Amino acid sequence: MMGMSDQPPTVTVVGAGPAGLTAGIYTARAGLDTHICQDESSILNRNAHLENVPGFPAGVNARRFLDLTRQQARRNDCTIREGAVTAVRETEDGFVVETENDTRASEYVVCASWADTDYLAEIDGLETITRGSKEYFDVDSEGFTGVEGLYAAGRIAGEPHQAVVAAGHGAKVGLAVIEHSEVPFYHDWVAPEGYFTDRGRPVPPGCEEIDEAERNRREATTLEHMQEAFETRYPDPPTQHPRVREE
Ligand SMILES: Cc1cc2nc3c(=O)[nH]c(=O)nc-3n(C[C@H](O)[C@H](O)[C@H](O)COP(=O)(O)OP(=O)(O)OC[C@H]3O[C@@H](n4cnc5c(N)ncnc54)[C@H](O)[C@@H]3O)c2cc1C
């Protein structure tokens, strides 16, 4: 199996929309060395007001939501790399991922690149499905493409065209990568002190127990961060569909 050396397994996520960012947050939090490649911007930038994401009763500016999710990826140790992925090639140990700016070896690749599949032209055995004018990866329930180490998440994997579904699918695919990498893992949970240990159980891998002081410290950081994030209106308007003429 891949990823059995002293170094953490390496993952490259192609695309920094809800699916790719969430997949990366999960793999990085489990200790995998995670890079997220982003070009241009998520299609969610076209949204005028995001009203169906849980946790925002009055909705949220979609560009703010993406900024916050990107910040969350960085805080959880994802490296975000600028520049489109131009090619992914198979090697003996996994893949080489080329962007406009650099090249990186990676044991796992998660494609979350709605609606671009061109960079995978050199991968043999990859199945896609065409529906109308759109092309989707033919994946199993965990986003596995059938090519070892290669996964797809979000809209490009044929999921419904909704931000939370894409994010949830990204999480599911991230968990599949973690499981297949054989990194010790139970769940990504933060539990109160004693939740496991007071029942004579060790804290399972991927989980954390935090005491009251640490819980208060984290909540204070959340308050500070969110107050700052929502202090002012978001400066940029939605981006338009490319075929809508800008005045
Ligand atoms: C006008 C409009 C309004 C919408 N409103 C809502 C709404 O109210 N609620 C809702 O739930 N959903 C809404 N959606 C849908 C939602 O935006 C998508 O379902 C969601 O963004 C899909 O997430 P994703 O991560 O799969 O793809 P995306 O968010 O599109 O992310 C894909 C990312 O991959 C990048 N990428 C592509 N190719 C490459 C490459 N070669 N290298 C590197 N990066 C690459 C793209 O630049 C992009 O950043 C709306 C969509 C539109 C168009």
The ligand as an SDF file (V2000), in Angstrom:
LIG
                    3D

 53 58  0  0  0  0  0  0  0  0999 V2000
  -25.2330   31.3520  -10.2950 C   0  0  0  0  0  0  0  0  0  0  0  0
  -25.0130   30.1900   -9.3350 C   0  0  0  0  0  0  0  0  0  0  0  0
  -25.6040   30.2230   -8.0910 C   0  0  0  0  0  0  0  0  0  0  0  0
  -25.4620   29.1510   -7.2040 C   0  0  0  0  0  0  0  0  0  0  0  0
  -26.1020   29.2230   -6.0170 N   0  0  0  0  0  0  0  0  0  0  0  0
  -26.0270   28.1720   -5.1640 C   0  0  0  0  0  0  0  0  0  0  0  0
  -26.7520   28.2020   -3.9300 C   0  0  0  0  0  0  0  0  0  0  0  0
  -27.4540   29.1760   -3.6240 O   0  0  0  0  0  0  0  0  0  0  0  0
  -26.6400   27.1430   -3.1130 N   0  0  0  0  0  0  0  0  0  0  0  0
  -25.8990   26.0320   -3.4210 C   0  0  0  0  0  0  0  0  0  0  0  0
  -25.8650   25.0940   -2.6430 O   0  0  0  0  0  0  0  0  0  0  0  0
  -25.2080   25.9790   -4.5870 N   0  0  0  0  0  0  0  0  0  0  0  0
  -25.2550   27.0140   -5.4630 C   0  0  0  0  0  0  0  0  0  0  0  0
  -24.5800   26.9650   -6.6540 N   0  0  0  0  0  0  0  0  0  0  0  0
  -23.8530   25.7150   -7.0020 C   0  0  0  0  0  0  0  0  0  0  0  0
  -22.4740   25.6150   -6.3340 C   0  0  0  0  0  0  0  0  0  0  0  0
  -21.7260   26.7710   -6.6390 O   0  0  0  0  0  0  0  0  0  0  0  0
  -21.7330   24.3770   -6.8390 C   0  0  0  0  0  0  0  0  0  0  0  0
  -22.5390   23.2240   -6.7860 O   0  0  0  0  0  0  0  0  0  0  0  0
  -20.4620   24.1180   -6.0310 C   0  0  0  0  0  0  0  0  0  0  0  0
  -19.6200   25.2540   -6.0670 O   0  0  0  0  0  0  0  0  0  0  0  0
  -19.7220   22.8930   -6.5960 C   0  0  0  0  0  0  0  0  0  0  0  0
  -18.5550   22.7400   -5.8260 O   0  0  0  0  0  0  0  0  0  0  0  0
  -17.2570   22.0230   -6.4280 P   0  0  0  0  0  0  0  0  0  0  0  0
  -16.2020   22.1740   -5.3680 O   0  0  0  0  0  0  0  0  0  0  0  0
  -17.6040   20.6760   -6.9300 O   0  0  0  0  0  0  0  0  0  0  0  0
  -16.8710   22.8980   -7.7230 O   0  0  0  0  0  0  0  0  0  0  0  0
  -16.3840   24.4110   -7.7920 P   0  0  0  0  0  0  0  0  0  0  0  0
  -16.9380   25.1950   -6.6660 O   0  0  0  0  0  0  0  0  0  0  0  0
  -16.6360   24.9450   -9.1500 O   0  0  0  0  0  0  0  0  0  0  0  0
  -14.8250   24.3050   -7.5940 O   0  0  0  0  0  0  0  0  0  0  0  0
  -13.9860   23.7500   -8.5950 C   0  0  0  0  0  0  0  0  0  0  0  0
  -12.6410   24.4250   -8.4880 C   0  0  0  0  0  0  0  0  0  0  0  0
  -11.6930   23.7490   -9.3160 O   0  0  0  0  0  0  0  0  0  0  0  0
  -10.8870   24.7190   -9.9600 C   0  0  0  0  0  0  0  0  0  0  0  0
  -10.2370   24.0900  -11.1160 N   0  0  0  0  0  0  0  0  0  0  0  0
  -10.7810   23.6500  -12.2710 C   0  0  0  0  0  0  0  0  0  0  0  0
   -9.8310   23.1490  -13.0960 N   0  0  0  0  0  0  0  0  0  0  0  0
   -8.6620   23.2730  -12.4190 C   0  0  0  0  0  0  0  0  0  0  0  0
   -7.3100   22.9440  -12.7420 C   0  0  0  0  0  0  0  0  0  0  0  0
   -6.9600   22.3650  -13.8930 N   0  0  0  0  0  0  0  0  0  0  0  0
   -6.3520   23.2160  -11.8090 N   0  0  0  0  0  0  0  0  0  0  0  0
   -6.6650   23.7920  -10.6150 C   0  0  0  0  0  0  0  0  0  0  0  0
   -7.9430   24.1270  -10.2600 N   0  0  0  0  0  0  0  0  0  0  0  0
   -8.9100   23.8630  -11.1700 C   0  0  0  0  0  0  0  0  0  0  0  0
  -11.8840   25.8180  -10.3000 C   0  0  0  0  0  0  0  0  0  0  0  0
  -11.2340   27.0290  -10.6020 O   0  0  0  0  0  0  0  0  0  0  0  0
  -12.6640   25.8820   -8.9840 C   0  0  0  0  0  0  0  0  0  0  0  0
  -12.0230   26.7000   -8.0490 O   0  0  0  0  0  0  0  0  0  0  0  0
  -24.6790   28.0270   -7.5660 C   0  0  0  0  0  0  0  0  0  0  0  0
  -24.0140   28.0020   -8.7950 C   0  0  0  0  0  0  0  0  0  0  0  0
  -24.1900   29.0680   -9.6760 C   0  0  0  0  0  0  0  0  0  0  0  0
  -23.5130   29.0040  -11.0160 C   0  0  0  0  0  0  0  0  0  0  0  0
  1  2  1  0
  2  3  1  0
  2 52  2  0
  3  4  2  0
  4  5  1  0
  4 50  1  0
  5  6  2  0
  6  7  1  0
  6 13  1  0
  7  8  2  0
  7  9  1  0
  9 10  1  0
 10 11  2  0
 10 12  1  0
 12 13  2  0
 13 14  1  0
 14 15  1  0
 14 50  1  0
 15 16  1  0
 16 17  1  0
 16 18  1  0
 18 19  1  0
 18 20  1  0
 20 21  1  0
 20 22  1  0
 22 23  1  0
 23 24  1  0
 24 25  2  0
 24 26  1  0
 24 27  1  0
 27 28  1  0
 28 29  2  0
 28 30  1  0
 28 31  1  0
 31 32  1  0
 32 33  1  0
 33 34  1  0
 33 48  1  0
 34 35  1  0
 35 36  1  0
 35 46  1  0
 36 37  1  0
 36 45  1  0
 37 38  2  0
 38 39  1  0
 39 40  1  0
 39 45  2  0
 40 41  1  0
 40 42  2  0
 42 43  1  0
 43 44  2  0
 44 45  1  0
 46 47  1  0
 46 48  1  0
 48 49  1  0
 50 51  2  0
 51 52  1  0
 52 53  1  0
M  END
$$$$
